[in-house]
Amino acid sequence: MRVDDAEHQRVLGEVQRFRGRIALEENAISPWQLSSDGRHVQPADDRGIHLVGSDQRGEIVSCMRYLPHSNCTHWTNLRVFHTPLAGNESWRPMLEEALGNELERARQLNYSYVEMGGWVVAQQLRSSIEAARMVAMAYALARVLGGALGITTATTKHRSSSILRRLGGSSLCARGVEIPPYYDPQYQCEMEILRFDSSRPGRRCAEVIRDCEQELAQIPVIAAEPRDCSVYAAAGLTEMRAIA
């Protein structure tokens, strides 16, 4: 590990600009939601680990944020607490119960609880294995860090939520009822809340996860003071980086 604040901020800025550009092109956000230099900044960015894929020219082509929590956290501390579904009087109690059950199971397994977000893949790679590889790397990271239960909000556009379901994602449930999709006016699209278990990936990415675990065991880490870090790894046709 080496500490390099400047490099950490540079890569994080690239991630935020890439995310902002794609979101703007897809009308998922408005121009006013970007910083003056085109970055889409979210509060969790400084607390999470960002898995980043880049092409052979060093251009970012994919990214995902991995935000770990203690399994003792309250569901109101999760980003999903701020979704429209959490504000719905009918569904809020069901969502609270479903997340409470997940956190209790994480405590029983001695797993962390993880929120995954900021998942973006460049348009030219959406029909490639890059999307699956990003998810496989998140699974591998969870395993290397001792196991995790996870959650994400995924758009139904571009079949994103369908892809994540094939890779091990499933609906949150409470009292035998699935938590339904909802419309998010902030991103102007329909979203689903999906759950993950690092010990139960989809069959399609199980072998890739094992390869990713080996990569994670060898990659160097670039850390920013006092808690943030950047991880770089060569993987196939793209370079995989993680910035925390």
PAZAPA-4460 file (N, C-alpha, C; in steps of 0.05 Angstrom, whole numbers, plus 32768, in hexadecimal, padded with zeros to 4 digits):
% residues 244
    n_x    n_y    n_z   ca_x   ca_y   ca_z    c_x    c_y    c_z   seq   type   mol
   8011   7FE8   8000   8000   8000   8000   8011   8019   8000     1      M     A
   800A   802D   7FF0   8017   8047   7FF2   8001   805D   7FF3     2      R     A
   8007   8071   8002   7FF4   8087   8005   7FF9   809C   7FEF     3      V     A
   7FE4   80A3   7FE1   7FE6   80B6   7FCB   7FCC   80C4   7FC8     4      D     A
   7FC8   80D9   7FD7   7FAE   80E8   7FD7   7FA8   80F3   7FBB     5      D     A
   7FBC   80FD   7FAD   7FB8   810A   7F93   7FAE   80F5   7F7F     6      A     A
   7FBA   80DE   7F7F   7FB2   80C9   7F6C   7F96   80BF   7F73     7      E     A
   7F90   80BC   7F8D   7F76   80B3   7F95   7F60   80C7   7F8B     8      H     A
   7F65   80E0   7F8F   7F51   80F4   7F87   7F4F   80F6   7F69     9      Q     A
   7F65   80F2   7F5B   7F64   80F2   7F3D   7F52   80DC   7F33    10      R     A
   7F57   80C4   7F3D   7F47   80AD   7F33   7F2A   80B0   7F3B    11      V     A
   7F25   80B8   7F54   7F09   80BC   7F5C   7EFB   80D1   7F4B    12      L     A
   7F09   80E6   7F44   7EFE   80FA   7F33   7EF7   80EF   7F17    13      G     A
   7F08   80DE   7F0D   7F03   80D1   7EF3   7EEA   80C0   7EF5    14      E     A
   7EE7   80B1   7F0B   7ECF   80A0   7F0F   7EB6   80B2   7F0F    15      V     A
   7EB7   80C7   7F1E   7E9F   80D9   7F20   7E98   80E6   7F06    16      Q     A
   7EAD   80ED   7EF6   7EA7   80F9   7EDC   7E9C   80E5   7EC9    17      R     A
   7EA6   80CC   7EC9   7E9C   80B7   7EB8   7E7F   80B1   7EC0    18      F     A
   7E79   80AE   7ED9   7E5E   80A9   7EE3   7E4B   80BF   7EDB    19      R     A
   7E54   80D8   7EDE   7E44   80EF   7ED7   7E3E   80F1   7EB9    20      G     A
   7E52   80EB   7EA9   7E4E   80ED   7E8C   7E3A   80D8   7E82    21      R     A
   7E3C   80BF   7E8C   7E29   80AA   7E84   7E0D   80B1   7E8E    22      I     A
   7E0B   80B9   7EA7   7DF0   80C0   7EB2   7DE3   80D7   7EA3    23      A     A
   7DF3   80EB   7E9B   7DE8   8102   7E8C   7DE0   80F9   7E70    24      L     A
   7DEF   80E8   7E63   7DE8   80DF   7E48   7DCE   80CF   7E49    25      E     A
   7DC8   80C1   7E5F   7DB0   80B1   7E61   7D99   80BF   7E6E    26      E     A
   7D9C   80DA   7E72   7D88   80EA   7E7F   7D80   80E0   7E9A    27      N     A
   7D93   80D3   7EA8   7D8E   80C9   7EC3   7D92   80E0   7ED7    28      A     A
   7DA1   80F4   7ED0   7DA5   810C   7EE1   7DA3   8125   7ED0    29      I     A
   7DA2   813C   7EDC   7DA2   8155   7ECE   7DBD   8162   7ED1    30      S     A
   7DC5   8175   7EBF   7DDF   8181   7EC0   7DE5   818E   7EDB    31      P     A
   7DD1   8199   7EE8   7DD6   81A7   7F02   7DDF   8194   7F18    32      W     A
   7DDB   817A   7F13   7DE3   8166   7F27   7E01   815F   7F26    33      Q     A
   7E0F   816B   7F12   7E2B   8166   7F0F   7E3B   817E   7F1A    34      L     A
   7E54   8179   7F23   7E65   818E   7F2C   7E6E   819F   7F14    35      S     A
   7E7B   81B5   7F19   7E84   81C6   7F03   7E98   81B8   7EF0    36      S     A
   7EA5   81A3   7EF9   7EB8   8195   7EE8   7EAC   817A   7EDF    37      D     A
   7E91   8177   7EE0   7E84   8160   7ED5   7E83   8147   7EE6    38      G     A
   7E89   814A   7F00   7E88   8132   7F11   7E6D   812E   7F1E    39      R     A
   7E65   8114   7F1F   7E4C   810D   7F2D   7E54   8103   7F48    40      H     A
   7E52   8114   7F5C   7E5D   810E   7F77   7E46   8105   7F89    41      V     A
   7E4A   80EE   7F96   7E37   80E4   7FA9   7E44   80E2   7FC5    42      Q     A
   7E35   80E6   7FDB   7E41   80E6   7FF6   7E51   80CD   7FFC    43      P     A
   7E48   80B6   7FF2   7E55   809D   7FF9   7E70   8099   7FEB    44      A     A
   7E76   80AA   7FD7   7E8E   80A7   7FC8   7EA7   80A6   7FD9    45      D     A
   7EA8   80B7   7FED   7EC0   80B9   7FFE   7EC2   80A2   8013    46      D     A
   7EAD   8092   8014   7EAD   807D   8029   7EAE   8061   801D    47      R     A
   7EAA   805E   8003   7EA9   8044   7FF7   7EC2   803D   7FE7    48      G     A
   7EC3   8024   7FDF   7ED8   801A   7FCD   7ECC   8019   7FB1    49      I     A
   7EDA   8026   7F9E   7ED0   8028   7F82   7EE0   8014   7F71    50      H     A
   7ED2   8001   7F66   7EDE   7FEE   7F53   7EDC   7FFB   7F37    51      L     A
   7EF2   7FFE   7F2A   7EF4   800D   7F11   7F01   7FFD   7EFB    52      V     A
   7EF3   7FFB   7EE4   7EFF   7FEE   7ECD   7F07   8002   7EB9    53      G     A
   7F1F   7FFF   7EAD   7F28   8011   7E98   7F32   8002   7E80    54      S     A
   7F31   800E   7E68   7F3B   8001   7E51   7F59   8003   7E4E    55      D     A
   7F64   7FFA   7E37   7F81   7FFA   7E34   7F8D   8016   7E31    56      Q     A
   7F7C   8029   7E2C   7F85   8045   7E2B   7F84   8053   7E46    57      R     A
   7F79   8045   7E5A   7F76   8051   7E74   7F5C   805F   7E78    58      G     A
   7F4A   805E   7E64   7F30   806B   7E67   7F1D   805A   7E77    59      E     A
   7F0E   8065   7E8A   7EFC   8057   7E9B   7EE4   804D   7E8A    60      I     A
   7EDD   8033   7E8E   7EC7   8027   7E7F   7EB2   801B   7E92    61      V     A
   7EB8   801A   7EAB   7EA4   800F   7EBE   7EAC   8017   7EDA    62      S     A
   7E98   8018   7EEC   7E9E   801E   7F08   7E87   8014   7F1A    63      C     A
   7E8E   800F   7F33   7E7B   8007   7F47   7E85   800F   7F62    64      M     A
   7E73   8018   7F74   7E7B   801F   7F8F   7E73   800A   7FA2    65      R     A
   7E85   8002   7FB3   7E81   7FED   7FC7   7E83   7FFA   7FE3    66      Y     A
   7E6C   7FFD   7FF0   7E6B   800D   8009   7E65   7FFA   8021    67      L     A
   7E79   7FF2   8030   7E74   7FDF   8047   7E6A   7FEE   8060    68      P     A
   7E58   7FE0   806E   7E4E   7FE9   8088   7E52   7FD4   809D    69      H     A
   7E52   7FDC   80B6   7E50   7FC8   80CC   7E35   7FBA   80CA    70      S     A
   7E34   7FA0   80D1   7E1B   7F92   80D1   7E08   7F9B   80E8    71      N     A
   7E13   7FAD   80F9   7E02   7FB8   810F   7DF6   7FD3   8108    72      C     A
   7DFB   7FDC   80EF   7DEF   7FF6   80E8   7DD1   7FF4   80E6    73      T     A
   7DC4   800B   80E8   7DA6   800C   80E6   7DA0   8011   80C9    74      H     A
   7D89   8008   80C0   7D83   800A   80A3   7D80   8027   809B    75      W     A
   7D7A   8039   80AD   7D78   8056   80A6   7D93   8062   809F    76      T     A
   7DA9   8053   80A5   7DC4   805D   809D   7DCB   8054   8081    77      N     A
   7DBA   8044   8074   7DC0   803A   8059   7DB5   804E   8045    78      L     A
   7DC2   804F   802E   7DB9   8061   8018   7D9D   805A   800F    79      R     A
   7D95   8040   8011   7D7B   8038   8008   7D65   8046   8018    80      V     A
   7D6C   804F   8030   7D59   805E   8041   7D4F   8077   8034    81      F     A
   7D5E   8082   8021   7D57   809B   8013   7D49   8096   7FF9    82      H     A
   7D41   807E   7FF2   7D33   8078   7FDA   7D15   807F   7FDD    83      T     A
   7D07   8084   7FC8   7CEA   808A   7FCA   7CDA   8073   7FD7    84      P     A
   7CE3   805A   7FD4   7CD5   8044   7FE0   7CD5   8046   7FFE    85      L     A
   7CEB   8050   8009   7CED   8053   8027   7CDA   8068   8031    86      A     A
   7CD2   807A   801F   7CBF   808F   8027   7CA2   8088   8022    87      G     A
   7C9D   8070   8017   7C82   8067   8011   7C77   805A   802B    88      N     A
   7C60   8064   8034   7C54   805B   804D   7C4D   803D   804D    89      E     A
   7C46   8033   8035   7C3E   8017   8033   7C57   8004   8034    90      S     A
   7C6C   800D   8026   7C83   7FFB   8022   7C9A   8000   8036    91      W     A
   7C9A   8016   8043   7CB0   801C   8056   7CB3   8006   806B    92      R     A
   7C9C   7FFE   8079   7C9F   7FE9   808D   7CAA   7FCF   8082    93      P     A
   7CA2   7FC8   806A   7CAB   7FAF   805D   7CC9   7FB1   8057    94      M     A
   7CD1   7FC9   804D   7CEE   7FCD   8046   7CFE   7FCC   8060    95      L     A
   7CF5   7FD8   8075   7D03   7FD8   808F   7D06   7FBC   8099    96      E     A
   7CF1   7FAC   8097   7CF2   7F90   80A1   7D05   7F80   8090    97      E     A
   7D04   7F83   8076   7D16   7F74   8064   7D33   7F7A   806A    98      A     A
   7D3A   7F94   806D   7D55   7F9B   8072   7D5E   7F93   808E    99      L     A
   7D4B   7F94   80A1   7D51   7F8A   80BC   7D59   7F6D   80BC   100      G     A
   7D4A   7F5D   80AC   7D50   7F41   80AA   7D6B   7F3C   809D   101      N     A
   7D72   7F4C   8089   7D8C   7F49   807C   7DA3   7F50   808F   102      E     A
   7DA0   7F65   809F   7DB4   7F6D   80B2   7DB8   7F58   80C8   103      L     A
   7DA1   7F4D   80D1   7DA2   7F38   80E5   7DB1   7F20   80DA   104      E     A
   7DAC   7F18   80C2   7DBA   7F01   80B6   7DD8   7F07   80B2   105      R     A
   7DDF   7F20   80AB   7DFB   7F28   80A9   7E09   7F25   80C4   106      A     A
   7DFB   7F2C   80DA   7E07   7F29   80F4   7E0B   7F0C   80FB   107      R     A
   7DF8   7EFB   80F4   7DFA   7EDE   80F9   7E12   7ED2   80EB   108      Q     A
   7E17   7EDC   80D2   7E2D   7ED1   80C2   7E47   7EDF   80C7   109      L     A
   7E46   7EF5   80D8   7E5E   7F05   80DD   7E68   7F12   80C3   110      N     A
   7E55   7F1A   80B2   7E5B   7F28   8099   7E57   7F46   809C   111      Y     A
   7E64   7F55   808B   7E5E   7F71   8089   7E45   7F75   8078   112      S     A
   7E3A   7F8D   8078   7E23   7F93   8067   7E2C   7FA8   8053   113      Y     A
   7E27   7FA3   803A   7E33   7FB4   8025   7E1D   7FC0   8013   114      V     A
   7E20   7FD9   800C   7E10   7FE6   7FF8   7E21   7FEA   7FDF   115      E     A
   7E17   7FE0   7FC8   7E24   7FE4   7FAF   7E15   7FF8   7F9E   116      M     A
   7E23   800B   7F93   7E16   8020   7F83   7E29   802C   7F6E   117      G     A
   7E1F   8040   7F60   7E30   804D   7F4C   7E39   803A   7F36   118      G     A
   7E28   8026   7F30   7E30   8011   7F1D   7E2B   801C   7F01   119      W     A
   7E40   8021   7EF1   7E3E   802C   7ED6   7E51   801D   7EC4   120      V     A
   7E47   8015   7EAC   7E58   8008   7E98   7E55   8018   7E7E   121      V     A
   7E6B   801E   7E71   7E6A   802D   7E57   7E58   801E   7E43   122      A     A
   7E4B   802E   7E33   7E37   8023   7E20   7E43   800D   7E0F   123      Q     A
   7E5B   8010   7E05   7E67   7FFD   7DF3   7E6D   7FE2   7E00   124      Q     A
   7E6C   7FE1   7E1A   7E72   7FC8   7E28   7E5A   7FBB   7E36   125      L     A
   7E43   7FC6   7E32   7E2C   7FBB   7E40   7E23   7F9F   7E37   126      R     A
   7E2C   7F97   7E1F   7E26   7F7C   7E16   7E3E   7F6A   7E19   127      S     A
   7E52   7F73   7E27   7E6B   7F64   7E2C   7E6A   7F58   7E48   128      S     A
   7E81   7F4B   7E4F   7E83   7F3F   7E6A   7E8A   7F54   7E7F   129      I     A
   7E8F   7F6D   7E78   7E99   7F80   7E8B   7E86   7F84   7EA3   130      E     A
   7E6B   7F85   7E9D   7E58   7F88   7EB3   7E5A   7F71   7EC7   131      A     A
   7E5B   7F59   7EBC   7E5D   7F41   7ECE   7E78   7F42   7EDD   132      A     A
   7E8D   7F4B   7ED0   7EA7   7F4B   7EDD   7EA8   7F5F   7EF4   133      R     A
   7E9A   7F75   7EF1   7E99   7F88   7F07   7E8B   7F7C   7F1F   134      M     A
   7E75   7F6E   7F1B   7E66   7F62   7F31   7E77   7F4B   7F3D   135      V     A
   7E85   7F3C   7F2C   7E96   7F26   7F37   7EAC   7F32   7F48   136      A     A
   7EB7   7F49   7F41   7ECC   7F55   7F51   7EC1   7F5E   7F6C   137      M     A
   7EA8   7F68   7F6C   7E9B   7F70   7F86   7E97   7F57   7F98   138      A     A
   7E8E   7F41   7F8C   7E8B   7F28   7F9B   7EA6   7F20   7FA7   139      Y     A
   7EBB   7F21   7F96   7ED6   7F19   7F9F   7EE0   7F2B   7FB6   140      A     A
   7EDB   7F45   7FB4   7EE3   7F58   7FC9   7ED5   7F51   7FE3   141      L     A
   7EBB   7F4B   7FE1   7EAC   7F44   7FF9   7EB7   7F2B   8006   142      A     A
   7EBF   7F18   7FF7   7ECA   7EFF   8002   7EE6   7F04   800F   143      R     A
   7EF6   7F14   8001   7F11   7F1A   800C   7F0F   7F29   8026   144      V     A
   7EFA   7F39   8029   7EF6   7F49   8041   7EE6   7F3A   8057   145      L     A
   7EE1   7F20   8052   7ED4   7F10   8067   7EB7   7F09   8063   146      G     A
   7EAC   7F10   804C   7E90   7F0A   8046   7E7E   7F21   804A   147      G     A
   7E68   7F22   803B   7E56   7F39   803D   7E3A   7F31   8032   148      A     A
   7E26   7F3D   803D   7E0C   7F3F   8030   7E0B   7F5B   8025   149      L     A
   7DFE   7F5D   800E   7DFE   7F77   8000   7DE3   7F7F   7FF5   150      G     A
   7DE1   7F98   7FEE   7DC8   7FA2   7FE2   7DD0   7FB7   7FCD   151      I     A
   7DBF   7FBA   7FB9   7DC3   7FCF   7FA5   7DA8   7FD8   7F9A   152      T     A
   7DA7   7FF0   7F90   7D90   7FF9   7F81   7D99   7FF9   7F64   153      T     A
   7D8A   7FEB   7F53   7D92   7FE7   7F37   7D7C   7FF0   7F24   154      A     A
   7D83   7FFF   7F10   7D6F   8008   7EFC   7D67   7FF1   7EEB   155      T     A
   7D4E   7FF2   7EE1   7D44   7FDE   7ECE   7D4D   7FE4   7EB2   156      T     A
   7D57   7FFD   7EAE   7D61   8005   7E93   7D79   7FF4   7E8C   157      K     A
   7D7D   7FEF   7E72   7D94   7FE0   7E68   7D96   7FC5   7E74   158      H     A
   7D7F   7FBB   7E80   7D7E   7FA0   7E8C   7D92   7F9E   7EA3   159      R     A
   7D99   7FB4   7EB0   7DAD   7FB3   7EC6   7DA3   7FA1   7EDD   160      S     A
   7D8A   7FA5   7EE5   7D81   7F94   7EFC   7D7F   7F77   7EF3   161      S     A
   7D78   7F72   7EDA   7D76   7F56   7ED1   7D91   7F49   7ED1   162      S     A
   7DA6   7F58   7EC8   7DC1   7F4E   7EC8   7DCA   7F47   7EE4   163      I     A
   7DC4   7F59   7EF7   7DCC   7F54   7F13   7DBE   7F3C   7F1F   164      L     A
   7DA5   7F37   7F17   7D96   7F20   7F20   7DA4   7F06   7F17   165      R     A
   7DAD   7F06   7EFE   7DBA   7EEE   7EF3   7DD5   7EE9   7F01   166      R     A
   7DE0   7EFE   7F0D   7DFA   7EFC   7F1B   7DF8   7EF8   7F39   167      L     A
   7DE0   7EF2   7F42   7DDC   7EEB   7F5E   7DCA   7EFE   7F6D   168      G     A
   7DC1   7F14   7F61   7DAF   7F26   7F6F   7D93   7F1B   7F71   169      G     A
   7D85   7F22   7F86   7D69   7F19   7F8A   7D5A   7F2F   7F99   170      S     A
   7D3F   7F2D   7F98   7D2F   7F41   7FA5   7D30   7F40   7FC3   171      S     A
   7D2E   7F57   7FD0   7D2A   7F58   7FED   7D0E   7F4E   7FF3   172      L     A
   7D0A   7F40   8009   7CF0   7F36   8010   7CEA   7F3B   802E   173      C     A
   7CD1   7F3E   8034   7CC8   7F40   8050   7CAD   7F32   8051   174      A     A
   7CA9   7F20   8064   7C90   7F12   8068   7C88   7F03   804E   175      R     A
   7C9C   7EF9   803F   7C97   7EEA   8027   7C8F   7EFB   800F   176      G     A
   7C91   7F16   8012   7C8A   7F28   7FFC   7CA2   7F36   7FF2   177      V     A
   7CA6   7F37   7FD7   7CBD   7F45   7FCB   7CB9   7F63   7FCC   178      E     A
   7CCE   7F71   7FD2   7CCE   7F8F   7FD1   7CCC   7F96   7FB3   179      I     A
   7CB9   7FA6   7FAB   7CB5   7FAB   7F8E   7CC8   7FC0   7F82   180      P     A
   7CCA   7FC1   7F68   7CD8   7FD7   7F5B   7CCA   7FF2   7F61   181      P     A
   7CD9   8008   7F5D   7CCE   8022   7F62   7CD9   8036   7F4E   182      Y     A
   7CCB   804C   7F4B   7CD5   8061   7F39   7CE5   8076   7F49   183      Y     A
   7CFD   807C   7F40   7D0F   808F   7F4E   7D10   80A9   7F3D   184      D     A
   7D02   80BE   7F47   7D02   80D7   7F37   7D1E   80E5   7F35   185      P     A
   7D30   80DF   7F48   7D4A   80EB   7F47   7D59   80E1   7F2E   186      Q     A
   7D57   80C7   7F28   7D64   80BB   7F11   7D51   80B6   7EF9   187      Y     A
   7D38   80BD   7EFD   7D24   80BB   7EE8   7D22   80A0   7EDB   188      Q     A
   7D21   808B   7EEC   7D1F   8070   7EE2   7D14   805D   7EF7   189      C     A
   7D0C   8045   7EEF   7D02   8031   7F01   7D1A   8023   7F0D   190      E     A
   7D19   801D   7F27   7D2F   8011   7F36   7D25   7FF8   7F45   191      M     A
   7D37   7FE6   7F4A   7D32   7FCF   7F5B   7D47   7FCE   7F71   192      E     A
   7D3F   7FC4   7F89   7D52   7FBF   7F9F   7D58   7FA2   7F9E   193      I     A
   7D72   7F9B   7F9B   7D7B   7F7F   7F9A   7D8E   7F79   7FB0   194      L     A
   7D8D   7F61   7FBA   7D9F   7F57   7FCF   7DB3   7F44   7FC4   195      R     A
   7DCB   7F41   7FD1   7DE0   7F2F   7FC9   7DEC   7F22   7FE2   196      F     A
   7DF6   7F0A   7FDD   7E04   7EFB   7FF2   7E1F   7EF2   7FE6   197      D     A
   7E35   7EFA   7FF2   7E4F   7EF4   7FE6   7E55   7ED6   7FE4   198      S     A
   7E47   7EC6   7FF4   7E4A   7EA9   7FF3   7E38   7E9B   7FDF   199      S     A
   7E26   7EAB   7FD2   7E13   7E9F   7FBF   7E12   7EB0   7FA5   200      R     A
   7E27   7EB0   7F96   7E27   7EBF   7F7D   7E17   7EB0   7F68   201      P     A
   7E10   7EBD   7F52   7E04   7EAF   7F3B   7E18   7E9C   7F2F   202      G     A
   7E0D   7E86   7F24   7E1F   7E72   7F18   7E30   7E7D   7F02   203      R     A
   7E27   7E91   7EF4   7E35   7E9B   7EDD   7E4F   7EA9   7EE5   204      R     A
   7E51   7EB3   7EFD   7E6A   7EC1   7F04   7E7A   7EB4   7F1A   205      C     A
   7E72   7E9C   7F23   7E81   7E8E   7F38   7E9E   7E8A   7F32   206      A     A
   7EA4   7E81   7F1A   7EC0   7E7B   7F12   7ED0   7E95   7F10   207      E     A
   7EC3   7EAA   7F05   7ED0   7EC4   7F02   7ED7   7ED0   7F1D   208      V     A
   7EC6   7ECB   7F31   7ECB   7ED5   7F4C   7EE4   7ECA   7F57   209      I     A
   7EE9   7EB0   7F53   7F01   7EA4   7F5D   7F1A   7EB1   7F50   210      R     A
   7F19   7EB7   7F36   7F2F   7EC5   7F29   7F33   7EE0   7F35   211      D     A
   7F1D   7EEE   7F3A   7F1E   7F09   7F46   7F2A   7F09   7F62   212      C     A
   7F24   7EF4   7F71   7F30   7EF2   7F8C   7F4E   7EF0   7F8B   213      E     A
   7F58   7EE2   7F77   7F75   7EDF   7F74   7F81   7EFA   7F6C   214      Q     A
   7F73   7F09   7F5B   7F7D   7F23   7F53   7F7E   7F36   7F6B   215      E     A
   7F69   7F36   7F7B   7F68   7F48   7F92   7F7D   7F42   7FA6   216      L     A
   7F87   7F29   7FA7   7F9B   7F22   7FBB   7FB7   7F2E   7FB3   217      A     A
   7FB9   7F37   7F9A   7FD3   7F40   7F90   7FD5   7F5D   7F88   218      Q     A
   7FBE   7F6B   7F86   7FBF   7F86   7F7C   7FCA   7F9A   7F90   219      I     A
   7FD9   7FAE   7F87   7FE3   7FC3   7F99   7FCD   7FD6   7FA1   220      P     A
   7FD0   7FE4   7FB7   7FBC   7FF6   7FC2   7FC8   8012   7FC4   221      V     A
   7FB9   8026   7FBA   7FC1   8042   7FBD   7FAD   804F   7FD0   222      I     A
   7FB6   8057   7FE7   7FA5   8061   7FFC   7FA7   807F   7FFF   223      A     A
   7F90   808B   8005   7F8F   80A8   800B   7F8B   80AB   8029   224      A     A
   7F97   80BF   8035   7F93   80C4   8051   7F77   80CD   8057   225      E     A
   7F6B   80C3   806D   7F76   80AF   807F   7F6B   8093   807A   226      P     A
   7F54   8091   806B   7F47   8077   8069   7F43   806E   804D   227      R     A
   7F46   807F   8039   7F3E   8078   801E   7F55   8069   8010   228      D     A
   7F4E   8059   7FFC   7F63   804A   7FEE   7F5C   8046   7FD1   229      C     A
   7F6F   8041   7FC0   7F6C   803B   7FA4   7F7A   8021   7F9E   230      S     A
   7F6D   800F   7F90   7F78   7FF5   7F8A   7F7A   7FF2   7F6C   231      V     A
   7F90   7FE9   7F62   7F94   7FE6   7F45   7F9B   7FC9   7F3E   232      Y     A
   7F8E   7FBE   7F2A   7F94   7FA3   7F22   7F90   7F9F   7F04   233      A     A
   7FA2   7F91   7EF6   7F9E   7F8A   7EDB   7F8C   7F72   7EDA   234      A     A
   7F78   7F72   7EC8   7F65   7F5C   7EC6   7F5A   7F5A   7EAA   235      A     A
   7F63   7F47   7E9B   7F59   7F43   7E80   7F5F   7F5A   7E6E   236      G     A
   7F4A   7F64   7E60   7F4E   7F7A   7E4D   7F4C   7F95   7E5B   237      L     A
   7F44   7F95   7E74   7F41   7FAE   7E81   7F51   7FAE   7E9B   238      T     A
   7F56   7FC6   7EA5   7F64   7FC9   7EBF   7F4F   7FCD   7ED4   239      E     A
   7F51   7FBD   7EE9   7F3E   7FC0   7EFF   7F4B   7FD0   7F16   240      M     A
   7F3D   7FE5   7F1E   7F46   7FF5   7F34   7F30   7FF7   7F49   241      R     A
   7F37   7FFB   7F62   7F24   8000   7F76   7F2D   8017   7F87   242      A     A
   7F1D   802C   7F89   7F24   8043   7F99   7F10   8045   7FB0   243      I     A
   7F1A   8048   7FC8   7F08   8048   7FDF   7F04   8064   7FEB   244      A     A
***
